[in-house]
Amino acid sequence: MARITAGLTTSHIPALGAAIDLGKTGDTYWAPAFAGYEWTRAWEAEQKSDVVILIYNDHASAFDMKVIPTFAIGCAEEFQPADEGWGPRPVPAVQGHADLAWHIAQSLILDEFDMTIINEMDVDHGLTVPLSLMFGQPEAWPVKVIPIAVNVVTYPPPSGNRCWALGEAIARAVASFPEDLDVQVWGTGGMSHQLQGPRAGLINAAWDNRFLDRLEGDTQELRHIPHIEYLRETGSEGIEMVMWLVMRGALGRATRTLHRHYHVPASNTAVGHIVLEPVS
């Protein structure tokens, strides 16, 4: 049967993708941010996982104000990089795993999650930047990817508790899939940042690191953080961290940290990254 072997989180800052695409990862400004991913790249090369369930948010590439799904799952065989206004990133097309995706969609809906099923969509930096951070610039991505998009752009986003519960439901779905697959779950976005208004540039390193601390172990404290705390402490875009809770919920009762990285600033954002494994 399929099994979830690990989970990880990472910021999906578009400037990180641009630095990779333009060959600037070794520049003085960018090198410290990318250094924190070297361990994970080597680890991923050893893991050779079959599928990544990648939790991200769309940035008005696949969805707009006409359609705002709270949770959407991509069930296609392939997803093309989105044109976000300056052309698509020069990265490979994302290969899906339609059989597992449809199985997860069915399981989640019967588990009373109202998923939006997407059979055609382009994927933007929210999904492609994490792939580049973990796998570099290959001719083809070494894993198949099931995109799960979460609305954290337009109020109201789902609660942290609901995202954690979605992760738990994803774990049940994966465990019931009969094919022998190694699956990772990635939560992306964050950490603290605000892109506009009087608090533009806000970074709260103390709060971010407490959040990273509480992803490890058997505490479920993070699932109960209210929206207003994310807004007050981490800026208007810090709410993206609820997507990390989908990953954490999928890993079960307790976790162990394999690798952790935190760096400020990258562009005007805090970079956060952690690799976890479930503890039975």
N, C-alpha and C positions, 0 to 999 in steps of 0.2 A: 504494500500500500504506500501511498505518498506520505511524506513526513516533512514537518518544518524543522530544519536543522539549526537555523540561526536567524537573527534579525539585526538590522542595522538602521541607523538614522544618519541623515546628512542634510545640511543646508543645500538648497538648489539655486544659489545665487547666479543670475545670468552672466555676471561679469567673470565668474570662474570659467564658464563655458567659453566665453570670448578669449580669455587668457590661454586656454588650451588650444583653441582653434588658431590663434595667432602666434603660437609658439613662445608665449611669454611666461610660462610657468616657472622658469628659473630666474626671472627678474627679481631684483631686491625686494620689491613690494610684495610680489605674489609668492615667492618661494616658501615663506613660513606657513602660509595657508595650505599649500599643496603638500608640504612635508608630512602633515598629519595623515595623509592618505597612502603613504608608501607602504606602511605595514599592511593595510587592508588590501592593496593591490596584490601583494605577494600571497596573502592568505586566500584571496579569491581564486588566484591561479591554482592553488592547491585544492581548494574545495570542489571546483568543477561542478557546481550546482546545475540542476536541469532547468529550473524555473525560478524567476523572481516575481513575487506579487508586489508591485510597486505602487505605494500610496502617495499620491501627489495632488496638487491642485492645478487646474487649468487657468491660464491667464488671458482669457478672452480669445483663445485660439480655436478651440473646438466648440465652446459654448459662449453665449453672450446674454444680454438681458432678456432675450426672447425665451431662452430655456436655461433654467438654473437647477440642475439636479443636485440634491444633497449628497447622494452617493451614486456613482455611475461605474459600471464595470465594462471594460473593453473585451469583447468576445471575438474579435476578428483574428484572421491569420497573420495580418501585418498592419503596422501603423507607420505612416510616413512622418518625418520631422516637419514641424509646422513652420510656416513663414510668419515670423512675428513682426514683420515690418521692414526687415533688412535682409530678407531671403532666409531660407531654411539653413540650419547649422549643417556644416559638412560632416555629417555623421551617418552611419548606416541606418537603413530602415530597421524598425523594431519588429522582431518576429514574435507573434503571439503564440499561445498554446490554447487553441480554441476548445479542445475537448475538456481540459481542466477548467477553463474559464466558464464554459456553459454549466459544468457540474457545480462550480462554486456559486454561480448565479442562481441556479435552481435551489441549491441547499440554503442559501441566504434568504431567498424569498419565502421558502417553506419554513424557515426559521424566523419569519415575521420581520425581515428587513426589506423595505420597499426599494429595491435596486432599480436603477435605470440601466437597461441593457443597450450598449452601443456597439453597432456592427461596422461602423466606419467613422474614424476620427483621426485627425493629425495630432501629434503629441509635441508639446512645446518644451521649453527649458526645464520646467518642473520635473519632467521625466528624463530628458536626455542628458542634462548636466550630471545627475547622480550616476548614470551609466558611464559617462566619460571619467568621472572621478575615480570610479572603481576599476574600470577596464582600459582606460587610456584611449588610444585612437586605432582600434582594430579595423580590419576590412569588414568584419561582421561581428556583431555582439555575440559573446560566447554563451549566452543564456537566452531562453525564451522569456518573454515578459508578459504578465497580465496586469494592465493598468487599472487601478481603482482611483477614480477622481473624487475628491471631497470638496464641497463648497466651503471655502473659507474667505471668499472674496466679498460676497453680498450677505448682509445680515438677514436672517439669523443663521449662523453656522451651526453644525451639530455640537452637542455638548461633549466634553471630554469623556464623560461616562458612556455616552452612546458610541463614541469611537472605540473605546476600550472593549465594549460589548461586541462591536462589529468584529474586532480582532479575534475575540473568543469564538465567534460564529465562523469566521474564516478558518480557524484551526480545526473546528469540527468538520467543516466541508473538506478540507485537505485530507484529513485522517480517513474519510470515507471514500476517497478516490482509489480505485483498485490498482492503477498503474504504479510501478515502482519508481518513484521520483524523489529527488532531494530538492526541497523548496526553501527559499529564503523569503522573508517578508521585510520590505524596506519602508520606513516612514521618512518622508522628506519635507523640506521647508524650514522656516525659522533660521536662527534663533531670534532673539530680541531685535527688532528693527522697526522703524517707522520712516516711510518714504515721503511724507508730506506734512504740511502744517507746522505750527510752532515747535513741535517736538521732533521734527525731522532729524534723523541721525541718532535718535535715542538708542543706546545699548546698555543693558543691565546685566553685567557679567556675573554679579553675585546671584541674581535670580536664575540665570541660565544654568550656572553650575549646580545650584541646588536641584534644579529640574533633572539634570544629568545624573546626579547622585541617586535620585529616587526612581530612576529607571531600573536600577539594579536591586536584587533581593526579592523579597516576597511582599513588599508594601504595595497597596493599591491607592495610596494617597493621591497620586496625580489625577486619577479619574474624576476627582471631586472638585478640582479647581474651577471656579466659575468664570464665565466669559469676561466679567468686569475686571478680574485680577490680571488676566492676560493683557487686556487693553491698558490698564493702569501701569503695570510693571514692565511690559515688554513692547509697548507700542502697538500701533494699529495693525501691523502685519505679524506680530508675535503669535496671533491666534493660529497660525500655521502649525504650531507645535501640537495641536490636538491630533494631527495626522500621525505623529510619532506614537500616540497612544493606541492607534490601530495595531501597529507593529507590536507594541508591548503586550497588548491583550492577547495577541496570537501566540505568544511564547509561553503562556501558561502561568502557573502560580509563582514561580521564582526564576530568576535569571542570574547569570554570572557575566561580568564584563571581561571581554577579551582585549579590547582596545578602546581608547578614548582620546579625543582631540578637541581642543577649543582654541580659537584664535580670533582676535579683533585687531583692526577691522579688515574686512575684505569688501571693497566698495564702501558702503555705509552700513554694513551688516555684521553681526557676530556669526562666525562659522562654528557650527557644532557638529560633532560626529562621534558615534559610539557603536561598537559591535558587541552584541550580546548573544549568549547561547542559553537555551532553556536548561533548567536544573530540575531533574525529576525527583 
